[in-house]
Amino acid sequence: MNKLLAALVAGFLSAGVFAQATAPAAPVAPATQAAPAAAPAAVKEVKKQKASAKKVKKTRKAKKTAAK
């Protein structure tokens, strides 16, 4: 009985060790250059759109609270 238990414990331990083994690492891709920064004009346009959206939201909220 002791031999059976010892064999089971050894089996579980070896299975645990193999389960934790790391897989071979994939080859590392060569470093690529960073994408160029967005054009300044495009960034300004996005900021304008966000600002106008905030203004619209603020006026809607003010109208909604004034109606109550």
C-alpha positions in Angstrom: 0.0 0.0 0.0 2.8 2.4 0.8 4.5 1.7 -2.5 1.2 2.5 -4.3 0.8 5.8 -2.5 4.4 6.6 -3.2 4.0 5.9 -6.9 0.8 8.0 -7.0 2.5 11.0 -5.2 5.6 10.7 -7.5 3.3 10.7 -10.5 1.4 13.7 -9.4 4.6 15.6 -8.6 6.1 14.8 -12.0 2.9 15.8 -13.7 2.9 19.1 -11.9 6.5 19.8 -12.8 5.9 19.1 -16.5 2.7 21.2 -16.4 4.7 24.2 -15.1 7.5 23.9 -17.7 7.5 26.9 -20.1 6.9 26.4 -23.7 9.8 27.3 -26.1 9.9 31.0 -26.7 8.8 32.3 -30.1 11.5 34.1 -32.0 11.5 37.8 -31.3 10.5 40.0 -34.1 12.9 42.7 -35.1 12.2 46.1 -33.6 10.2 48.3 -35.9 10.3 52.1 -36.1 7.7 53.9 -34.2 4.9 55.3 -36.3 5.3 59.0 -37.2 3.4 61.4 -35.0 0.0 62.5 -36.2 0.0 65.7 -38.3 -0.4 68.8 -36.1 -3.3 70.0 -38.2 -5.2 66.7 -37.6 -4.6 67.0 -33.8 -5.9 70.5 -33.8 -9.0 69.5 -35.7 -9.7 66.7 -33.2 -9.3 69.1 -30.3 -11.7 71.5 -32.0 -14.3 68.8 -32.4 -14.0 67.7 -28.8 -14.3 71.3 -27.6 -17.4 71.9 -29.6 -18.9 68.6 -28.4 -18.3 69.6 -24.8 -20.0 73.0 -25.4 -23.0 71.3 -26.9 -23.2 68.9 -24.0 -22.9 71.7 -21.5 -25.7 73.8 -23.1 -28.0 70.8 -23.3 -27.4 70.1 -19.6 -28.0 73.8 -18.7 -31.3 73.8 -20.7 -32.3 70.5 -19.0 -31.7 71.8 -15.5 -33.4 75.1 -16.3 -36.5 73.3 -17.5 -37.0 71.6 -14.2 
